[in-house]
C-alpha cells in the first residue's frame, strides 16, 4: 500500500500523509464532495479536482497491485521466480510492463516453439545463435529424427527458428524499446477500403490520411476507429508517410537484431539468423505492438472525449437558473401540434394544453389567444421554447404574443430540449405525472430546465443530454463513472432544498442513494416539510454515517435553526454558537453581518476538530448563507428574419448560445436548427490552447458568419469580429477535403471527425478556413 501512497503523492505533487488520510476516508465510505468540503484539515485542503484524480488513479493502481500479486504467485508456482525477475516485477509501474515480464511464463496453448523444444531442437537454436560460424544445414542434420517428428533438415531449422522467435518476442526490455520507438516515430496510415468510397463518403477526409501516431487528437482518432468498425477505413502503423515496402527491411528489425546481438558478418548462419529476426518482427511483434499502440490511442482518445463530455455537462448543469418564476413551456411540433405546459414558481404543473399554429391546421391566431390567456391567468414571466423541430416557427409565435400583449411583460427564451423525450418516457416521469400524456411531460421538462437546469437535468441519463463528443464510441463504464461524478459534484456544490428536491436530485447528494432518496420523499409526504436537519435521522435507513455525509448539502429554508439553510455542517453548529457567544451576539444577528465576520480571526477558534481552513469556510458561508454559485441568468436574442440556414449570409453578426465545446472549437446555436462551428483559431485574437479558456456550454456569445453551405448544412462562424469571410473557391482549387490519389504533406493533413451529427456537419468548412 505504501507504494500506492507514494505514487499518488508524486503524481499529485502532495505529501504522502495527505494521500493516506484521503484514501482512509474514501475506504470508510466518504464521498469526494464531503471530503473536499468538510475534511480539509484531514486531507491538507485537497480540492475536488485533486480528489477526483486521486480516486480514479487509486482504482488503477490497486488493479495494478492485484495483477502484480497474481503474476508473482503464478510464476512462483511454476518454480521460475528468480530474484532478478521478482525485482523487475516489483518495480513495474504500468500494466504493459507487468504483462511484458509475465509473457514468457503466461500459461498458453502449445506453440510451435514449445513443440520444437519437446522435439529436442532447443540445443540447435542455442548453438546457431551463439556460434553463427557454424553451417546451419550441417549442424541441423544431427537433429533430424522421424521419431521426434523432425522429418528433415528444413524441419529442424524451422523448429529452431520458432524457438528463437518466441524467445525474442517475449523479451520484456525489447518489447518496451519497440513500443516506445513506434509511439515516438510511427505514422498512422489510414486508407479507404476498396469499393467503399461512395458508401463511406462521410469519412472522405480519412481516405488517404497520414498522421503522427502520438500527435493524433481525440476526435480524429475516434473518427478513424468508427470508420474501421463500419468497414470503411483500414489503417496500419508505418515509419513514414509512404506505404511500407514489404521487400524493405523495417527499422524495427534492426532494433531486434541489435537488442539480441545478431550481426551480419557474412558467416554461414548469419543469413538464417537474419531470417529469424525478420520473422520475429513481421510475424510475432508487428501486429501485437500495432494492436497495443492502437489500444493506447483509443484509451487516450476516449479519456479526452470523456473529459470534453464531462466539462460540457458540468457547464450545462451549472448554467444560470431563471429561478422561481412562473414559466410556460412550449414543446414545438408541426402536424402533432405544440404542447403547452404551465409551471408555477415552485415547479408544479398547474395547467397544460395543445395548440396547432402550424401547417396543416394553421390556427395561428387561436394559438396566440390560448398562450396569452394562460400567461395572464397564471401570471407567467417567461416562455421557454424547445429548440427541436418547428422551434423557430414556434419562437415566432411567441414573439407575436409578446408584441400583441406587451402588458403581460413576458420574455421568451429558446432552450436545449435534448433529453426531454427521454425524461418524458421514463419511469420517474410516469410516477411524477401519471395523468399527463408523454408529450405534455416533455413540455414540463422544457419549462423546468429553464427555471433550474440542474434540478431538471439530473432526472435524465447524462448521456442523453447531447453534449458529448463521440460518446457512443468510448468506454461506457468509464463514461458513466465520470459523468456521475460530475453530476454529484455539481449537485453538492449548489446544495439541495430538502423540502422541494425530487428523488433524482436527492439521489445525487453526498451519501444518499435512490432508496434513501425515495424514503426522504415518502417521509416528507407523510409528515410534512422538514423543519430541522435532525429530522433526517428519523428517515428509514438514514443512519449516522449517511447523515454525516449528506446533512451539510441539504438546505432547509425558514427552518427552526437558521444554520440549516446554509452549507455549515451540523457538526460545526457548536463552533458557530461559540463565535456568537464570545461576542455576545445572537446566532441570527451573526448570519449575514459581513463586517463582523471579516473581523473575526479564525485562529482564535481553532480546536482539535476544526482548523483554520474549515473555520474560514464557515465564516465565508455565514456571510452569504446558502448562496448559489451559479452565474446570473441571461439569454440570447435571436435575430428576426433569421430562422433557417438559408437566411444566413457571410458577414452577418448574430447572438447565440454555446451548445458544445470540443478540442477544436465551439458549436453555437444561432437559431436556425443547425449549430455553427467557431473553430479554435476563430475564438479569440490571441492564441487559444483550450477552447474552454474562452467559452463554455451555455455562454451567450456574439458571432459573425464566415461561410454557409446550405446543401451540406455547414456553418462556419467566428468570434473575431475583424475576421473577414473569404470568397468561396472553385471546386478544382485543391482546397477542402483531399481527393483520392492526392497525398498532402502531413502538416496539411488536419482532417476533422466524420459521422458525428453536428460535429461532422461543420468540420469541412472550418478546415477550409484554417487552411487558408
Protein Blocks (a to p, Z undefined) as FASTA:
>chain_A
ZZmmmmmmmmnopafklmmmmmmmmmnopafklmmmmmmmmnoopafklmmmmmmmmmmm
mmmmmmmmmmmmmmmmnopacfklmmmmmmpcbfklmmmmmmmmgccdddfklmmmmnop
mmmmmmmmmmmmbcfklmmmmmgcfknopablmlmmmmmmmmmmmmmmmmmklmmmmmmm
mmmmpccdddddehilmmmmmmmmmmpccddfklccfklmmmmmmmmmnomaccdddfbf
bdcdfkbccfklmmmmmmnopacehiaklmmmmmmmmmmmmmmmmmmmmmmmmmmmmmmm
mmmmmmmmmmmmmmmmmpccebjaddddddddfknopadddddfkopafbdcdddfbcfk
lpmklmmmmmmmmmmmnopabdcddfbehklmmmmmmmmmmmmmmmnopacddddfehkl
mmmmmmklmmmmmmbcfklmmmmmmmmmmmmmmlmmmmpcfklnopaghklmpcfklmmm
mmmmmmmmmmmmnopafklpcfklmmmpghiafklmmmmmmmmmmnopafbfklmmmpgh
iafklmmmmmmmpccehiablklmpmbdfklmmmmmmmmmmnopafklmnoplmlmmmpc
fklmgcfklcfklmmmmmmmmmmghiafbdcdddddddehiabfklpcghiacddddfbd
cfkbccddehnopacdddfklmpmbdcfblklmbcehiacddddfbdcfknopacddfbf
kbccdddddfklopajddehiacdfklmccdcehiljmmmmmmmmmmmmmZZ
